[in-house]
C-alpha cells in the first residue's frame, strides 16, 4: 500500500507565543524583529510584510496561510523559502505559527524541520510556557506541545459512496478531526480532506504523531479496499467516468474552478486504478490548487480580467499540463 497515492501533503504546525505579550498583538515591528532572527539563522528563508504581498490570496488558496492570517495582513509578517515548504506566519492567532510541509507522507522529517526552527527561537526568545500546561496558546486545544499535525488526503471512493460520513462520526471522539481542504467549516473540494489531531495537552508530540499515523493508515487501507471493490463491481462505469473527465479537461475552451476540481477527482482516481498514466502523477495534485481563482489571476496577471478570460486561461493550463505529462 503506497500512501503517497492518496496523501497530497504532510504538514506540521507548531504554535508559539512570546511571554508577557498579549495574543493578537498588532505591532508590525514586533513581528519584524522575530522574522529577522529567523532569517539570520535560516539563510534559505525570506521575510515579507503580508499586506505588501500581491500573492497573499493565492497563498491562502494553496493552503499556505490561514484565513485568520489573511485578515491580519496589515501587521502580519510571512517568512518562507522559495518553494514554500517551510514557512512561518507571524501575527496569526498566535504570535508564531511555524509550518513545515512535505509533498508526500512524511510525519517524522516534517516534524523535525519545524521543531528545529522552534527550538532555535526558544533559545533566543522568552517563549510563553507553563510547567503543567506546556506551551501557552490562544486556543486551548493547542496547549501542551502547540502541535497540529495535518495530513491532506484524497478519498474519492469514500466520498463517492458517502461512507466518509461514518468516518467523521467515528473520529469525532478520538482526539482526531477530519475537515475540508481549508480547515474548519470548509467543504471537501475534490474529495480532499485534512486529518489532524484535535488537541495535544495530554500527550507528547511523538504520541500525537503516532496517533495520526495510525488513523491515516487505517483510513487509507479502507479507501484502497473500497476502490478495488468499486472497480470489481463496475469497471466499465469507472473507466467511462475517467475518460469523460479526460475528454472534457483536454478539450474544454472554458473551465470554471469548480468544474475543474470535479473532473480532476476522476483523473486522480484513474491514476490510482492505472486507467491513466503520467510521467509525474503529482501534476494532478498541483492542478487542484493552481487552478483556483486568485492563483490563476496572480500567475497570469488577470486580476482585472473578465471571468470568461480567467476560465479560458484555466482550461488552457489544465489541457496543457495533462497532455504534456500523460504517458500514451
Residue frames as qw, qx, qy, qz and C-alpha x, y, z in Angstrom:
[[0.000, 0.889, 0.457, 0.000, 0.00, 0.00, 0.00],
 [0.440, 0.163, 0.020, 0.883, 1.56, 3.25, -1.16],
 [0.106, -0.734, -0.496, 0.451, 0.14, 6.07, 0.96],
 [0.136, -0.413, 0.223, 0.872, 1.64, 8.64, -1.40],
 [0.028, 0.303, 0.758, 0.577, -1.04, 7.68, -3.94],
 [0.239, -0.758, -0.596, -0.112, -3.56, 9.28, -1.59],
 [0.408, -0.718, -0.186, 0.533, -1.61, 11.74, 0.57],
 [0.407, 0.834, 0.129, 0.349, -1.14, 15.15, -1.05],
 [0.191, 0.671, -0.403, 0.593, 0.78, 16.88, 1.74],
 [0.661, -0.445, -0.498, 0.341, 2.02, 16.32, 5.26],
 [0.041, 0.738, -0.073, 0.669, 2.02, 19.45, 7.38],
 [0.575, -0.398, -0.527, 0.483, 3.39, 20.11, 10.84],
 [0.029, -0.762, -0.044, -0.646, 2.46, 23.35, 12.57],
 [0.540, -0.293, -0.542, 0.573, 3.94, 24.46, 15.88],
 [0.143, -0.872, -0.228, -0.409, 2.28, 27.35, 17.72],
 [0.581, -0.196, -0.363, 0.701, 4.43, 29.55, 19.93],
 [0.094, -0.928, -0.219, -0.286, 3.96, 32.86, 21.75],
 [0.368, 0.403, -0.406, 0.732, 6.35, 35.33, 23.31],
 [0.420, -0.479, -0.658, 0.402, 5.96, 35.56, 27.09],
 [0.157, -0.560, -0.335, 0.741, 4.24, 38.63, 28.59],
 [0.124, 0.154, -0.385, -0.902, 2.94, 39.82, 25.19],
 [0.613, 0.269, 0.443, -0.596, -0.85, 39.70, 24.62],
 [0.497, 0.268, 0.776, 0.283, -2.34, 37.39, 22.00],
 [0.347, 0.778, 0.461, 0.248, -3.35, 39.11, 18.74],
 [0.349, -0.662, 0.037, 0.663, -0.63, 41.69, 19.30],
 [0.535, 0.765, 0.316, 0.168, -0.87, 44.23, 16.49],
 [0.190, -0.880, 0.297, 0.318, 2.63, 45.57, 16.04],
 [0.815, 0.562, -0.130, 0.055, 4.48, 45.04, 12.77],
 [0.173, 0.758, -0.567, 0.272, 7.87, 45.94, 14.31],
 [0.652, -0.388, 0.581, -0.294, 7.41, 43.23, 16.97],
 [0.923, 0.214, 0.317, -0.047, 6.96, 40.56, 14.33],
 [0.569, 0.770, -0.258, 0.129, 9.69, 42.00, 12.12],
 [0.206, -0.715, 0.630, -0.223, 12.17, 41.55, 14.97],
 [0.787, -0.126, 0.590, -0.130, 11.28, 37.88, 15.27],
 [0.818, 0.564, 0.108, -0.005, 11.47, 37.49, 11.49],
 [0.248, 0.842, -0.465, 0.115, 14.98, 38.96, 11.50],
 [0.483, -0.488, 0.710, -0.160, 16.08, 36.32, 13.99],
 [0.863, 0.200, 0.452, -0.104, 14.60, 33.52, 11.89],
 [0.703, 0.707, -0.036, 0.069, 16.17, 34.65, 8.62],
 [0.037, -0.825, 0.554, -0.107, 19.50, 35.25, 10.32],
 [0.520, -0.337, 0.779, -0.097, 19.69, 31.60, 11.34],
 [0.670, 0.327, 0.663, 0.064, 17.88, 30.14, 8.32],
 [0.102, -0.445, 0.373, 0.808, 19.52, 31.60, 5.23],
 [0.064, 0.204, 0.828, 0.518, 17.04, 29.95, 2.85],
 [0.040, -0.718, -0.683, 0.132, 14.11, 31.86, 4.40],
 [0.143, 0.237, 0.136, 0.951, 12.93, 35.36, 3.46],
 [0.006, 0.526, 0.644, -0.556, 10.52, 37.66, 5.31],
 [0.014, 0.371, 0.473, 0.799, 7.69, 39.62, 3.67],
 [0.274, 0.163, 0.408, -0.856, 5.12, 42.06, 5.03],
 [0.327, 0.341, 0.881, 0.032, 1.89, 40.24, 4.30],
 [0.312, 0.791, 0.365, -0.379, -0.06, 43.31, 3.18],
 [0.131, 0.738, -0.419, -0.513, 2.64, 44.01, 0.58],
 [0.296, -0.120, 0.909, 0.268, 2.44, 40.52, -0.92],
 [0.521, 0.228, -0.247, -0.785, 0.22, 40.59, -4.03],
 [0.528, 0.073, -0.814, -0.233, 0.08, 36.78, -3.94],
 [0.217, -0.174, 0.735, -0.619, -1.45, 36.53, -0.45],
 [0.769, 0.133, 0.162, -0.604, -4.87, 35.38, -1.72],
 [0.756, 0.368, -0.522, -0.140, -3.10, 32.77, -3.82],
 [0.154, 0.348, -0.826, 0.416, -1.13, 31.64, -0.75],
 [0.545, -0.043, 0.527, -0.651, -4.43, 31.07, 1.03],
 [0.840, 0.291, -0.131, -0.439, -5.86, 29.08, -1.88],
 [0.654, 0.395, -0.639, 0.089, -2.74, 26.93, -1.90],
 [0.824, -0.503, -0.259, -0.042, -3.23, 26.25, 1.80],
 [0.621, 0.245, -0.338, 0.664, -0.02, 28.04, 2.79],
 [0.009, -0.142, 0.394, -0.908, -1.58, 30.70, 5.03],
 [0.028, -0.463, -0.852, 0.242, -4.76, 30.72, 7.12],
 [0.025, -0.763, -0.474, -0.438, -7.87, 32.88, 6.87],
 [0.468, -0.824, -0.196, 0.252, -7.00, 34.48, 10.22],
 [0.545, -0.334, 0.237, 0.732, -3.54, 35.43, 8.98],
 [0.260, 0.438, 0.516, 0.689, -5.01, 36.85, 5.78],
 [0.217, -0.865, -0.406, -0.199, -7.32, 39.02, 7.87],
 [0.524, -0.773, 0.010, 0.358, -4.33, 40.26, 9.89],
 [0.726, 0.436, 0.158, 0.507, -2.37, 41.30, 6.80],
 [0.063, 0.938, -0.021, 0.339, -1.87, 44.89, 7.97],
 [0.312, -0.800, 0.483, -0.172, 0.61, 43.81, 10.64],
 [0.953, -0.102, 0.285, 0.023, 1.45, 40.21, 9.74],
 [0.091, 0.713, -0.646, -0.256, 4.86, 39.06, 8.52],
 [0.973, 0.164, 0.098, -0.130, 5.24, 35.95, 6.37],
 [0.171, -0.666, 0.703, 0.182, 8.55, 34.07, 6.33],
 [0.924, 0.245, 0.248, -0.154, 9.06, 31.41, 3.69],
 [0.446, -0.347, 0.642, 0.518, 11.52, 29.64, 1.41],
 [0.192, 0.310, -0.507, -0.781, 11.42, 29.59, -2.39],
 [0.343, -0.119, -0.843, -0.397, 9.18, 26.53, -2.68],
 [0.528, -0.405, 0.057, -0.745, 7.03, 27.38, 0.36],
 [0.763, -0.133, -0.632, 0.002, 7.77, 24.07, 2.08],
 [0.474, -0.345, -0.514, 0.626, 8.91, 25.89, 5.22],
 [0.010, -0.579, -0.163, -0.799, 7.05, 29.00, 6.34],
 [0.266, -0.339, -0.634, 0.642, 6.16, 30.95, 9.44],
 [0.124, -0.752, -0.404, -0.507, 3.10, 33.10, 10.00],
 [0.330, -0.136, -0.445, 0.821, 3.98, 35.93, 12.40],
 [0.243, 0.093, 0.136, -0.956, 0.85, 37.66, 13.66],
 [0.446, -0.244, -0.745, -0.432, -1.75, 34.96, 13.23],
 [0.671, -0.623, -0.294, -0.274, -3.91, 33.79, 16.16],
 [0.764, -0.521, 0.012, 0.379, -0.64, 33.07, 17.98],
 [0.086, -0.858, 0.310, 0.402, 2.49, 35.15, 17.61],
 [0.079, 0.495, -0.787, -0.359, 4.20, 32.36, 15.68],
 [0.907, 0.173, 0.298, -0.243, 2.83, 29.56, 13.55],
 [0.087, -0.569, 0.750, 0.327, 5.80, 27.55, 12.31],
 [0.877, 0.295, 0.215, -0.311, 4.94, 25.27, 9.41],
 [0.134, -0.419, 0.814, 0.380, 6.83, 22.56, 7.58],
 [0.790, 0.375, 0.162, -0.457, 5.19, 20.95, 4.56],
 [0.274, -0.286, 0.847, 0.355, 6.14, 17.85, 2.57],
 [0.638, 0.307, -0.270, -0.653, 4.56, 16.88, -0.75],
 [0.591, 0.092, -0.800, -0.054, 4.42, 13.27, 0.44],
 [0.767, -0.578, -0.179, -0.213, 3.57, 11.28, 3.53],
 [0.634, 0.223, -0.455, 0.584, 6.38, 12.00, 5.97],
 [0.481, -0.834, -0.207, -0.171, 5.39, 12.94, 9.52],
 [0.778, -0.443, -0.053, 0.443, 8.81, 12.37, 11.11],
 [0.532, 0.100, 0.158, 0.826, 11.01, 14.51, 8.85],
 [0.043, -0.701, -0.317, -0.638, 8.40, 17.26, 8.53],
 [0.592, -0.776, -0.217, 0.003, 8.17, 17.45, 12.31],
 [0.722, -0.302, 0.014, 0.622, 11.95, 17.70, 12.66],
 [0.337, 0.427, 0.240, 0.804, 12.07, 20.62, 10.19],
 [0.280, -0.785, -0.235, -0.499, 9.52, 22.62, 12.18],
 [0.745, -0.625, -0.168, 0.164, 10.96, 21.65, 15.56],
 [0.671, 0.024, -0.006, 0.741, 14.44, 22.85, 14.60],
 [0.077, 0.554, 0.139, 0.817, 13.13, 26.36, 13.93],
 [0.567, -0.722, -0.243, -0.313, 11.01, 26.34, 17.10],
 [0.811, -0.400, -0.159, 0.396, 14.00, 25.27, 19.22],
 [0.489, 0.236, 0.022, 0.839, 16.19, 27.99, 17.73],
 [0.179, -0.661, -0.172, -0.709, 13.59, 30.64, 18.56],
 [0.722, -0.645, -0.236, -0.085, 13.18, 29.30, 22.08],
 [0.755, -0.161, -0.140, 0.620, 16.92, 29.65, 22.63],
 [0.291, 0.246, 0.070, 0.922, 16.71, 33.34, 21.74],
 [0.343, -0.429, -0.121, -0.827, 13.28, 34.48, 22.93],
 [0.221, -0.033, 0.771, -0.596, 11.32, 34.01, 26.15],
 [0.397, -0.167, -0.716, -0.549, 8.58, 31.67, 24.93],
 [0.578, -0.303, 0.243, -0.718, 5.34, 31.51, 26.95],
 [0.622, 0.043, -0.781, -0.037, 5.32, 28.17, 28.73],
 [0.622, -0.515, 0.259, -0.530, 3.75, 26.70, 31.86],
 [0.073, -0.381, 0.914, -0.120, 5.26, 23.72, 33.76],
 [0.473, 0.178, 0.801, -0.321, 1.86, 21.99, 33.84],
 [0.600, 0.643, 0.308, -0.364, 0.15, 23.23, 30.68],
 [0.690, 0.150, 0.445, 0.552, 3.14, 23.32, 28.35],
 [0.201, 0.085, 0.275, 0.936, 3.29, 25.97, 25.62],
 [0.184, 0.572, 0.514, -0.612, 0.64, 28.64, 26.14],
 [0.115, 0.183, 0.640, 0.737, -1.54, 29.34, 23.12],
 [0.358, -0.029, 0.030, -0.933, -4.64, 31.39, 22.44],
 [0.785, -0.070, -0.353, -0.504, -6.76, 28.36, 21.58],
 [0.636, -0.467, 0.539, -0.295, -6.95, 25.80, 24.44],
 [0.972, 0.184, 0.135, -0.059, -6.77, 22.88, 22.00],
 [0.635, 0.636, -0.316, 0.306, -3.20, 23.90, 21.16],
 [0.428, -0.757, 0.422, -0.258, -1.99, 23.91, 24.76],
 [0.923, -0.194, 0.311, 0.115, 0.80, 21.46, 25.53],
 [0.657, -0.091, 0.444, 0.602, 3.07, 20.87, 22.58],
 [0.217, 0.676, -0.080, -0.700, 1.42, 23.53, 20.40],
 [0.164, -0.191, 0.846, 0.469, 1.42, 20.83, 17.75],
 [0.728, 0.421, 0.255, -0.477, -1.01, 20.38, 14.91],
 [0.260, -0.213, 0.841, 0.425, -0.09, 17.51, 12.62],
 [0.618, 0.509, 0.215, -0.559, -2.18, 17.54, 9.47],
 [0.350, -0.070, 0.822, 0.443, -2.31, 15.15, 6.55],
 [0.521, 0.446, -0.064, -0.725, -4.11, 16.27, 3.40],
 [0.324, -0.050, 0.934, 0.142, -5.52, 13.15, 1.83],
 [0.464, 0.175, -0.421, -0.760, -7.58, 12.32, -1.24],
 [0.316, 0.073, 0.904, -0.278, -10.50, 9.96, -0.52],
 [0.383, 0.111, -0.432, -0.809, -12.60, 9.59, -3.70],
 [0.430, -0.178, -0.861, -0.206, -14.16, 6.16, -3.08],
 [0.201, -0.368, -0.717, 0.556, -15.17, 7.02, 0.48],
 [0.160, 0.320, 0.093, -0.929, -16.67, 10.31, -0.73],
 [0.378, 0.055, -0.610, -0.694, -18.47, 8.94, -3.81],
 [0.469, -0.266, -0.838, -0.089, -20.11, 6.18, -1.74],
 [0.385, -0.683, 0.011, -0.620, -20.80, 8.61, 1.15],
 [0.844, -0.307, -0.395, 0.194, -19.04, 6.26, 3.57],
 [0.351, 0.361, -0.314, 0.804, -16.90, 9.21, 4.62],
 [0.461, -0.601, -0.042, -0.651, -19.81, 10.24, 6.89],
 [0.898, -0.377, -0.225, -0.003, -19.26, 7.20, 9.12],
 [0.693, 0.123, -0.266, 0.659, -15.57, 8.08, 9.42],
 [0.053, -0.568, 0.093, -0.816, -16.45, 11.62, 10.51],
 [0.712, -0.550, -0.076, -0.430, -18.64, 10.20, 13.27],
 [0.924, -0.145, -0.261, 0.238, -16.08, 7.59, 14.31],
 [0.572, 0.232, -0.237, 0.751, -13.24, 10.09, 14.67],
 [0.201, -0.779, -0.145, -0.576, -15.32, 12.72, 16.43],
 [0.656, -0.718, 0.113, -0.206, -14.49, 11.45, 19.92],
 [0.939, -0.049, -0.001, 0.341, -10.95, 10.18, 19.26],
 [0.353, -0.747, 0.162, 0.539, -8.98, 13.44, 19.53],
 [0.365, 0.002, 0.623, 0.692, -8.86, 13.47, 15.73],
 [0.394, 0.658, 0.248, -0.592, -10.61, 15.85, 13.37],
 [0.433, 0.177, 0.674, 0.571, -11.29, 15.45, 9.67],
 [0.176, 0.736, 0.210, -0.619, -12.16, 18.62, 7.79],
 [0.650, 0.727, 0.208, 0.073, -12.40, 20.08, 4.34],
 [0.735, 0.359, -0.011, 0.575, -9.42, 21.37, 2.43],
 [0.150, 0.623, -0.144, 0.754, -9.35, 24.84, 4.01],
 [0.149, 0.090, -0.712, 0.681, -9.82, 23.71, 7.60],
 [0.102, 0.366, 0.752, -0.539, -12.65, 24.43, 9.99],
 [0.408, 0.616, 0.394, -0.547, -16.09, 24.92, 8.42],
 [0.247, 0.526, -0.522, -0.625, -14.77, 24.37, 4.89],
 [0.903, 0.244, 0.089, -0.341, -16.05, 21.92, 2.28],
 [0.683, -0.263, 0.624, 0.273, -14.25, 18.84, 0.97],
 [0.515, 0.728, -0.215, -0.398, -13.44, 20.15, -2.50],
 [0.530, 0.544, -0.639, -0.125, -12.11, 17.48, -4.82],
 [0.929, -0.238, -0.280, -0.049, -12.66, 14.72, -2.23],
 [0.500, 0.363, -0.479, 0.624, -9.69, 16.19, -0.35],
 [0.618, -0.739, -0.222, -0.151, -9.68, 16.24, 3.45],
 [0.152, 0.621, -0.578, 0.507, -7.41, 17.23, 6.30],
 [0.826, -0.402, -0.395, 0.027, -6.85, 14.72, 9.09],
 [0.227, 0.556, -0.443, 0.666, -5.29, 16.27, 12.19],
 [0.397, -0.272, -0.741, 0.469, -5.08, 16.00, 15.95],
 [0.232, -0.819, -0.402, -0.339, -7.68, 17.95, 17.93],
 [0.374, -0.884, 0.200, -0.197, -5.51, 18.68, 20.96],
 [0.713, 0.361, -0.495, 0.342, -2.07, 17.93, 22.33],
 [0.329, -0.708, 0.351, -0.517, -2.28, 18.72, 26.05],
 [0.834, -0.352, 0.347, -0.246, -2.50, 15.13, 27.28],
 [0.942, 0.133, 0.206, 0.228, 0.13, 13.60, 25.00],
 [0.413, -0.536, 0.376, 0.634, 3.67, 14.17, 23.81],
 [0.379, 0.613, -0.351, -0.597, 4.46, 15.27, 20.27],
 [0.100, 0.262, -0.930, -0.236, 5.56, 11.73, 19.39],
 [0.265, 0.291, 0.873, -0.288, 2.35, 10.24, 20.77],
 [0.434, 0.640, 0.196, -0.603, 0.30, 12.71, 18.71],
 [0.303, 0.543, -0.611, -0.489, 2.26, 11.85, 15.56],
 [0.047, -0.069, 0.996, 0.036, 1.81, 8.12, 16.17],
 [0.379, 0.450, 0.658, -0.470, -1.92, 8.61, 16.65],
 [0.450, 0.654, -0.133, -0.593, -2.20, 10.48, 13.34],
 [0.152, 0.412, -0.838, -0.323, -0.14, 7.81, 11.58],
 [0.217, 0.132, 0.955, -0.156, -2.41, 5.03, 12.82],
 [0.436, 0.590, 0.446, -0.512, -5.57, 6.85, 11.73],
 [0.360, 0.652, -0.378, -0.550, -4.22, 7.82, 8.30],
 [0.034, 0.269, -0.940, -0.206, -3.03, 4.27, 7.65],
 [0.302, 0.297, 0.865, -0.267, -6.40, 2.82, 8.66],
 [0.449, 0.671, 0.220, -0.547, -8.40, 5.28, 6.53],
 [0.258, 0.588, -0.600, -0.477, -6.09, 4.75, 3.55],
 [0.134, -0.068, 0.987, 0.054, -6.50, 0.97, 3.87],
 [0.393, 0.510, 0.666, -0.377, -10.29, 1.41, 3.80],
 [0.366, 0.722, -0.122, -0.575, -10.08, 3.76, 0.81],
 [0.124, 0.432, -0.812, -0.373, -7.89, 1.37, -1.22],
 [0.235, 0.143, 0.955, -0.108, -10.17, -1.55, -0.37],
 [0.412, 0.630, 0.461, -0.470, -13.24, 0.40, -1.43],
 [0.284, 0.650, -0.419, -0.567, -11.57, 1.48, -4.68],
 [0.002, 0.198, -0.953, -0.230, -10.90, -2.19, -5.51],
 [0.306, 0.377, 0.821, -0.300, -14.50, -3.06, -4.62],
 [0.404, 0.699, 0.122, -0.577, -15.89, -0.36, -6.91],
 [0.188, 0.548, -0.665, -0.470, -13.55, -1.45, -9.68],
 [0.113, -0.019, 0.991, 0.062, -14.55, -5.11, -9.41],
 [0.340, 0.512, 0.680, -0.400, -18.24, -4.21, -9.36],
 [0.463, 0.824, 0.310, -0.106, -18.39, -1.69, -12.22],
 [0.550, -0.300, 0.327, 0.708, -15.07, -1.29, -14.10],
 [0.319, 0.462, 0.536, 0.630, -16.72, -0.02, -17.30],
 [0.150, -0.915, -0.356, -0.117, -18.64, 2.70, -15.44],
 [0.499, -0.730, 0.094, 0.457, -15.45, 3.91, -13.73],
 [0.513, -0.012, 0.475, 0.715, -13.48, 3.88, -16.99],
 [0.166, 0.706, 0.524, 0.447, -16.30, 5.85, -18.63],
 [0.299, -0.928, -0.190, 0.118, -16.27, 8.46, -15.84],
 [0.562, -0.518, 0.268, 0.587, -12.49, 8.79, -16.02],
 [0.435, 0.151, 0.549, 0.697, -12.36, 9.10, -19.80],
 [0.046, 0.846, 0.460, 0.266, -15.27, 11.56, -19.89],
 [0.383, -0.867, -0.009, 0.317, -13.34, 13.71, -17.40],
 [0.551, -0.248, 0.440, 0.665, -10.25, 13.37, -19.59],
 [0.331, 0.514, 0.579, 0.540, -12.20, 14.38, -22.68],
 [0.103, -0.941, -0.314, -0.077, -13.70, 17.44, -21.01],
 [0.468, -0.784, 0.120, 0.391, -10.49, 18.65, -19.38],
 [0.498, -0.230, 0.514, 0.660, -8.41, 18.27, -22.53],
 [0.236, 0.424, 0.630, 0.606, -10.96, 19.84, -24.86],
 [0.097, -0.844, -0.484, 0.209, -12.86, 22.49, -22.89],
 [0.339, 0.590, 0.085, 0.728, -12.48, 26.07, -24.08],
 [0.278, -0.614, 0.219, -0.706, -13.83, 27.49, -20.81],
 [0.675, -0.190, -0.689, 0.184, -13.40, 25.86, -17.40],
 [0.411, -0.780, 0.086, -0.464, -14.58, 27.12, -14.01],
 [0.001, 0.504, -0.777, 0.378, -12.59, 26.26, -10.88],
 [0.684, -0.100, 0.537, -0.484, -15.42, 24.09, -9.51],
 [0.896, 0.374, -0.045, -0.234, -15.76, 22.16, -12.75],
 [0.431, 0.619, -0.638, 0.155, -12.00, 21.64, -12.91],
 [0.272, -0.382, 0.767, -0.437, -11.98, 20.15, -9.41],
 [0.819, 0.094, 0.338, -0.455, -15.00, 17.92, -10.07],
 [0.854, 0.471, -0.196, -0.101, -13.34, 16.41, -13.13],
 [0.249, 0.637, -0.682, 0.258, -9.81, 16.19, -11.68],
 [0.652, -0.300, 0.566, -0.405, -11.24, 13.91, -8.98],
 [0.938, 0.244, 0.191, -0.154, -11.89, 11.31, -11.66],
 [0.573, 0.688, -0.421, 0.146, -8.50, 11.82, -13.30],
 [0.145, -0.589, 0.707, -0.363, -6.77, 11.15, -9.98],
 [0.807, -0.078, 0.492, -0.317, -8.91, 8.07, -9.40],
 [0.855, 0.506, -0.084, -0.077, -7.98, 6.94, -12.89],
 [0.266, 0.693, -0.629, 0.232, -4.30, 7.24, -11.99],
 [0.465, -0.393, 0.692, -0.388, -4.79, 5.14, -8.85],
 [0.845, 0.161, 0.455, -0.230, -6.60, 2.45, -10.85],
 [0.398, -0.303, 0.664, 0.556, -3.98, 2.62, -13.65],
 [0.526, 0.693, 0.493, -0.004, -6.51, 3.73, -16.25],
 [0.338, 0.916, -0.086, 0.199, -4.29, 6.76, -16.95],
 [0.794, -0.276, -0.030, 0.541, -0.53, 7.15, -16.54],
 [0.141, 0.979, -0.060, 0.133, 1.51, 10.32, -16.21],
 [0.640, 0.395, -0.402, 0.523, 5.24, 10.97, -16.05],
 [0.107, 0.132, -0.550, 0.818, 4.59, 12.92, -12.87],
 [0.284, -0.535, -0.785, -0.130, 1.42, 11.90, -11.05],
 [0.243, -0.517, -0.424, 0.703, 1.67, 14.93, -8.76],
 [0.038, 0.108, 0.346, 0.931, 0.70, 17.15, -11.66],
 [0.353, -0.556, -0.636, -0.403, -2.95, 16.43, -10.85],
 [0.483, -0.588, -0.467, 0.450, -2.42, 17.33, -7.18],
 [0.267, -0.211, 0.050, 0.939, -0.87, 20.61, -8.30],
 [0.092, -0.324, -0.541, -0.770, -3.80, 21.35, -10.61],
 [0.350, -0.658, -0.663, 0.073, -6.24, 21.20, -7.68],
 [0.364, -0.683, -0.228, 0.590, -4.55, 24.32, -6.32],
 [0.257, -0.255, 0.307, 0.880, -3.06, 26.26, -9.23],
 [0.020, -0.405, -0.668, -0.624, -6.44, 26.43, -10.97],
 [0.186, -0.679, -0.591, 0.394, -8.07, 28.28, -8.06],
 [0.234, 0.904, 0.317, 0.169, -9.37, 31.79, -8.92],
 [0.207, -0.950, 0.184, 0.147, -6.82, 34.00, -7.14],
 [0.631, -0.362, 0.555, 0.402, -3.93, 31.74, -8.17],
 [0.568, 0.503, 0.522, 0.391, -4.96, 31.85, -11.83],
 [0.106, 0.977, 0.151, 0.109, -5.28, 35.64, -11.63],
 [0.415, -0.817, 0.325, 0.231, -1.90, 36.03, -9.90],
 [0.673, -0.182, 0.590, 0.408, 0.07, 33.62, -12.07],
 [0.451, 0.414, 0.581, 0.536, -1.27, 35.07, -15.34],
 [0.097, -0.182, -0.046, 0.977, -1.74, 38.73, -14.39],
 [0.175, -0.419, -0.702, -0.548, -5.50, 38.55, -14.75],
 [0.113, -0.310, -0.638, 0.696, -6.59, 40.49, -11.66],
 [0.295, 0.424, 0.136, -0.845, -8.75, 42.89, -13.67],
 [0.162, 0.081, -0.800, -0.572, -9.77, 40.43, -16.36],
 [0.724, -0.077, -0.099, -0.679, -13.34, 39.28, -17.07],
 [0.725, -0.224, 0.603, -0.243, -14.35, 35.89, -15.68],
 [0.890, 0.431, 0.100, -0.106, -14.51, 34.41, -19.16],
 [0.412, 0.749, -0.496, 0.154, -10.83, 35.23, -19.71],
 [0.338, -0.514, 0.723, -0.315, -9.89, 33.51, -16.43],
 [0.851, 0.072, 0.455, -0.253, -11.96, 30.44, -17.34],
 [0.767, 0.621, -0.160, -0.023, -10.29, 30.31, -20.73],
 [0.156, 0.708, -0.645, 0.240, -6.81, 30.51, -19.18],
 [0.606, -0.314, 0.653, -0.327, -7.73, 27.80, -16.66],
 [0.911, 0.303, 0.221, -0.169, -8.90, 25.49, -19.45],
 [0.576, 0.726, -0.362, 0.098, -5.72, 26.17, -21.39],
 [0.118, -0.642, 0.698, -0.294, -3.49, 25.46, -18.39],
 [0.759, -0.127, 0.570, -0.288, -5.24, 22.22, -17.44],
 [0.870, 0.479, 0.046, -0.102, -5.21, 20.98, -21.03],
 [0.401, 0.755, -0.494, 0.157, -1.51, 21.77, -21.46],
 [0.323, -0.535, 0.718, -0.306, -0.45, 20.10, -18.20],
 [0.831, 0.017, 0.493, -0.257, -2.46, 16.92, -18.75],
 [0.829, 0.558, -0.027, -0.031, -1.42, 16.46, -22.38],
 [0.237, 0.784, -0.546, 0.178, 2.24, 17.23, -21.65],
 [0.270, -0.483, 0.772, -0.313, 2.62, 14.75, -18.80],
 [0.891, 0.052, 0.272, -0.361, 0.39, 11.87, -19.93],
 [0.205, -0.348, 0.873, 0.275, 2.07, 8.65, -20.97],
 [0.675, 0.227, -0.315, -0.628, 0.27, 7.20, -24.01]]
